[in-house]
Amino acid sequence: MRKVIGIGETVFDIIFKEDNPVAAVPGGSTFNAIISLGRAGINTTFISETGDDRIGRRIIEFLKENGVNADSVSVYQGTKSPLSLAFLNERNDAEYIFYKDHPNDRLDFIHPAIERDDIVLMGSYYAINPVIRQQVAAFLDYAKAQGAIIYYDVNYRASHKHEIMRLTPNIIENLEYADIVRGSSEDFEIMYKKKDADSVYKSEISFYTKKFIYTQGSEPVELRADGGLSKQYTIEKTDTVSTIGAGDNFNAGFIYGMLKHGITRDIIDTGLTEEQWDGIVSCALRFSANVCKSINNYIDNDFASEIKQEMADFIEKQQ
């Protein structure tokens, strides 16, 4: 069975509405996607670190409860787990305040076994953090050599805007590793002061990879891909409780779509058909829409059961 390996930060999200706390849940960009994939029955592993405290223990328990292999999550004595405060506005979009001491970051883990056609998900500050860059790059070298498909979610926060020059070499290196890149309009406005998919793709992405997804909140998703493929996907309107995790679960749904539609390393190298892209993006939008219906950061259990059945039907047809 193909595996999905995520590498990223763990945080504990405290969510506020009208300045009152309404929920507290384990989180992190890649973490949220991996939890949703684990719930959906996908073989998942998470690589990260967490604090030696009650929150850290809860995060590891939560991974295991949702079917995620947590053997590569390191716990360091005397450290505290990072916190994220998420303030929902009148549109239920979130503004964040992060509490983490990045200079104390460490990353010491045994590489999980990776085989050809496995999928690696990376993104956010964790993927470009200079303190752990050597370890992250070594892991990506290993994954690439094994024939894994690498999916990079840029997810560049405004809190790191002042560091863009220092972090650009790591961003470029990640683009070189990546087979598929996703980023939001907000990411690229912060990084490059560009506001449309074509200008970002042509000037910043296409030299490194031809497979690019540009999301922009409730506006259509833009796809740019091999062979000059350029396409928009409309997002259906839904009653939104929270947009926290919407992009993360777009990633989860996209990866699920690649598994469901049998997208292998060979197909990545030769290029996907428009029909394959349509099927994958449809899955991404379904996952993203589901997570917006609750205060949680991941797909709900009913939807996860539906996805499990879909995958079981797909596997049965392949046999």
N, C-alpha and C positions, 0 to 999 in steps of 0.2 A: 504493500500500500504506500502510495506517495506521501511524503511528509511535508509539513510547513514549519519552518523554523523562524521565529521572530527574535530580533535583538533590539532592545530598547529599554527605556527607563521604567521604573515603577514609582508611582506616587499614590498618595491617598487623597482623593478628591472630596472636598467639603463644598456642597452646592448651596447657593443662596438664592432666594427669590424675595425681592423687596427687602433686602438686607437681613433676612431671617434664614437661618440654616434649615434646609428641607430634606437633605440627604447627605450621606457620607459613604462613599464606595471606593474600592480599589480602582486605580486607573493608570493612565499612561497611554500614549498614542498607539504604539505597537501592541502593548498589553491588551488594550480594548479589542483590537482586531483578533488577537490570538484567542482571547476568551470566547468571542463569538464563534470562531472556527472550531474551538474545542467543544462548545455546546452543540455544534452542528455535526459532531461525530468525526471530524477530520483529525488525523494523526498529527498532533502539534507538540512543539517543544519551544520553551521560552528561555532566552539567555538574558540575564540581567544581574542586578545587585539590589539588595535592600538592607534596611537598618536592622540592628540587633535589638529589636523592641517589639512591643505588642502588635504594632501596625505591620511590621515586617513579617511576623509569624502569620498574621491574618492574610496577608497577600499571598504567601506561599500556600496556605491552606486553600485559598480561593482558587488558585491555579489548579490544584489537584482536584478540587470538587467539580471543576468544569472540564476535566479530562485532559488537562495540559501537563506535559512532562516538565517538572520544575527542578530537575537535577542540576541544571546549569544556572540556577539563580544563587549567587553567592551572598552570604551573610557575614558581615565583618563586625567583630566585637567592638563595642564602645561607640557604635554609630547610630544615628537616628534616621528613620525613614523620611523622605521628602514629602511635603504637603503641597497641595494645590487648592486655592480658593477660587471657585468659579461663580461669578455673579451673573444671573440671568436677567436680561433686560426685558422690555415690554414685548419684544419679538421672540423671546426665549433663546436669543443668541447669548453666548457667554463671553464675559471679560475675565481674564485670569490674573491672579497674583500667585507666584511660585515661591516656595521657601525651600531652598536646597543650597548646600555648600558644595558647588561643583569642584573646587580644588581638592576636595577630599574624595572625589570619585576614584574608584579602583575597579578593575575588571580582571578577574582571575578565574578561568573556567576551563574544563576539558571540552574540546570541541565535540559536539554531538555528531554521530555518524550522518554523513550526507551522501546521497546517491544521485545519479543522473536523473533529471526531471523533478527532483524535489524543488520546493519554492522557498526562497529566503526573503523575508520582509524586514526592511530597515527604514528608519526615518527619524525626523525631529532632531533636536539638539544632540541627542545621544549618538547619532550617526556621524556627527562632525566634531564632537567634544575633543579638543586637543589633548586633554589629560589621558584619555583612554584610546586615542586614535591608533596607536601602534597595535593594540590588541584587536580592535575592530577591523582594521585593514588586514591583519593576518587571517582573521576568520573569513573575510570576504575573498581573499586570495584562495583559501582552501575551498570555499563553496564554489567559486568559479572553476577551479581546477577539476572539481568533481562533476561538473556539468549541471549545476543547479541553475534555476531561473531566478534572477535577482530583481525584486520589485522595490523601488525607492520612492517613499513618500517624503517630499521635501519638508513640509510642515515647519516653516521658518517663522518663529514668533517675533513679535515686535519688541519684546524685552531684550533680544539680541541684535537689534538693528545697529547698534554702535559697534558691533564686533564683525560686521560683514567683511571688511577687508582682511582681517586676521583669519576668518573661517573659509574664505573663498577657495583656497587650495584644497581643503577637505571636501567642499561641495563639488568641485570639479572632479576630484578623484572618485567620489560616489557616482557621479554621472557616468564616468568611464566604466565603473563596475556594472551599472544598472542595465537591464534589458528593457524594463518598463519604468517610466517616471510619471508620477502624479504630483501635481501641486495645485494650490488654490490661487485664485486671483489675488488674494491678500498676501500670500507668500511672495509672489513675484513683484508685487508693488513695493513691498518692504525691501526686497533684495535688489531689484533692478529698476524700480520706478517705471515699470511697464504694466499696461492695463488690458492687454488683449492677447488672446491665445497665439495668433499668428506671429506677432512681434517677439513674444517669449520663445516660441518654438524655433523660429528662424535664427534668432541671434544667440540663444542660450542653450538650446537642447539638441537640435537636430544633428549637430556635429558629433554628438556622443551616442545618441540613440534615436531611432526613427519612431519609437512607440511612446506617445505622450498623451496624457489625460490632464485636462485643465478644468477644474471645478470652480464654480463661482456661486456658492450658496444655493438659492432657489432658482437661479438662472440656468439655462441649458448647459449640460456638460459638453465640452469640446474635445474631440479626438483628432489627433494628427498621427498618421502612421505611414508605413512603408508604401511605396508606389504612389505617393502624393494623395493618399486617402485623407479627406477632410470632412468631418461629419459632426452634427449637433444631435444631442439627445435631450429631449424635453423632460423636465422633472414634474411629475404629477403633484398637484397641490394636496397637502395633508394637514390635519390638525396637529400642530407641533407642540409638544410639551417641553422639549429641550433639544437643542442642536448639539449638545455635548456628545461627542462620539460619532457624529454623522459622517465626517470624513474618514475616521478610523474604520467604520463599518462599511463605507464604500470600498475601502481597501480589502476588508474581509470578504465582502461579496464578490469583488473582482477576482480574488484568488480562488474562492469557491467556484466561480464561473470557469476559470482556467482548468480546474480539476474536472468539473462536470463535463466540459466540452473537449476534454482530452488534449489540452494544449501542452505539447512536449517541447523539449529543448530543440528538436529538429524543426518543429513548426515555428518556434520563435525565430530561429535562424533564417528560415526561408520566407517568413511573413504570413500573417493571418489573413484570412479572407474577410470581406465586409460582413458576411453572415456570422462568422465566428466572433468578430468584435461586437456585433449586435447582441448576441447571446450572452457574452461576458458582461457587457455594460448593463444589460437588463438585470442580471444577478446583483451587480454592485448597487444599483438603484433600489432594489428590493430590500437589501440589508440596511441601507442607509435610511430608507423610509421607515422601516420597523423600529429602529433605535430612536427615532425622533418622537415616537408615540409614548415614551416613558421617560422617567427621570434617570434611568440607569444608562450606563455607558456601552451596553452590549445588547444583542438581540434577545428577545424574550424566549422562554422555554417552549411555548406553543409554536412559534415560528421555527425554532431550532428543530423541533420534532418533524415539522413539515419538510425542512431541508434534508434531514436525515433520510426520510422516505424517498425524496427525490434522488438522492445519491445512491440509495440502495437499488432503486429502479434502474438507474444508469448503469451500475455495476452488473446487474442481472442481464441487461441487454448486451453488454460487452462479452459475456461468457458464452 
